[in-house]
Amino acid sequence: MKKNITYSDIAKYTNLSTATISRYFNSPENLTKETSLLIENALKELNYKKNKVAKIFSNGKTEFIGIIAPKLELHFYSYLLNSILNTYSRYGYKFLVFTSNGNIDEEKEYIDELLAYQIEGLIMISSCIPSIQLKDYNIPIVGIERESKYISSVDTNNYLGASLATNTLIENNCDVLIHINSPILEEIPSIDRIKAFENICLDKNIEHMVFYEVFNNDISDTTSKLFNIFKKIEAKYNGKKIGVFLSNDTLANYFIKILVKNNKSIPDDYEVIGFDDSPAAIESFIPLTSIKQDVNKITQNTLSILTEGIKINRKNKKGCLRVNKHVVIDPTIVKRESTL
């Protein structure tokens, strides 16, 4: 069995002190370039493997980040999560991920579990735990597209996104505009998708209607609810050109399938726009026009805010004053075959 290489082994090999070897791993800036190079070459020749656990005990830096996300049935969440996980090469963080069933007590258990692993920061995508409770955890926390009054946040400009969608449907001469969404609390950023839709339709005197449905993770149930909405639209607005703006690409994809099955022409009878520009938009039976959330910018801003907070915590274990930051990123519209 191969022996683990210790600091003493490296010191003996290089004729340096164990204190110098320790400085190489914990404060290399205090060593000369020649000494650092000597140790680096020795590590290669000795085939030294870092002991991550020992390093954590010595400096308290776990580099673990916790993430609590909603279930990943919505394509946007899996798309966002993948973007965050792919930042390892840039930031060096390791991520511990829980997906939530929407139960607040369960999410608090998740956070307790994450804290037991000495996470240095937390990304909250799920909305169950109010930010006024999250702020009491003594770690940097960034919320994404959720209520974040008392923690830092990175959100999309939902009002602008919904405005782009609504105005596109108006410019394409749709007679009636429809928005389909779930009931949303006032403090959730995505409520601005509903507000922008209604404000623009009222301002431009466009006939419109908003349908609210609680959509769960059951595809059959979601499809059934969307089909019922389709039947109501057909009964009320038969013969008119309908523009439909849905709250996300996953729902928009399902709705397009319903239209196709019922022999509706897209974009002649119906135009359809989603939100997120997740892979579902491109993979749709008819490629979907969508509001593109800039996932790369969301990710980079989230990790940047966390890193700044982590540095503050490392300098002062008692906790320096962290100023919450709120970043809003403008989306764009990506036009495809579901609109003119």
Steps between C-alpha positions, in 0.01 A plus 500: 500500500639837400583735788339845514758775459520731804639849554795338678575287194499808276719693746754216514503471120558876450718567809245760608311531827147365545397860581617607153307213342189606695538858375511371141148356541346767722676830422719450190532876452748499789747277315757591238445386144804269525370329816153456354646347184716262705196377695286477187757277328527283812123451507508373142791264566341365818159469328341699781118502519328777691313400811189713465359402838822596679501833320145572617595429860808719475343812345125455531442560128272225370420672168157330521197690368147378572218525247129449564303493176142416404435169330671494162195421284509858373781509248624840619599371844706213361655740247590747777629230732723359229644847439581542871660156531723573201674788682742272689795573272460875559406520869605163644179454699345160558120494504262305723153501343153429640179518297192615686146366509378840617500410871648769724587267790672262261704786354611608847623145557693527174670818620588336834655211308693738276629697799626174650724476193628852579374658179643846443205633299146412393308548174122502550294446187205353685260752657366316805704657780445878535816706466438655845575154640787426263687813607556352847735236364852637532606422144472690170173414324388594150143449380419451132152593373344484846401734784833642620432816701743407780766313299692571182330419170555456129186528290392550143317819407167319475306816412722566200479137391121493512490836319709357216267201471178702517612766253620235254155340495336841454739595218416170329133603487357248744136587569494365856784450746504224762736455794521168687665491841475364853373716789806696622565681826562873470859474628609242240687671210319307226170670590629780277432274200129526579514872581679594179262292288190659650639854503601492133171344387301761692719786379464393136135400533566138397245233584667264745452240770716344775450137597626389842565132572704317762724279290666207676764255384248259346517526121155350451340746744685796349399402148137458610492848655655657190253318277210640705646849453526437127133398484397819682705711260344328200148539637542873566728614221430262212612645168739755651877486491623417849833594653594289803777593743574227753700529822771254394623293207386168646135610507535664159634174357200307635262765364650481152441124498133560589465749213658261250281210613194719447603604149583858585747676275803660665560791457192573284227408751708521816831657590675366809778648715669338800735631765859392587635386161590168659585196281125428490456800269726355233382141553134595464299332222485846346807701608382746761542876518611569855625764741862417560621517859877550491594195705873566468464849647268371773757236592803729493330769708380243752847350546661845511270615782556175691877524460504853637296390802717194558815716503343724766408198712849354472660825619273529801355181643267706719341636187567833335213713381397368160305737280234321298523549126210483256584448134239513223599370156318603183368219278466495122250340265602214272257465211429163346226331298222527762461868408523690174 
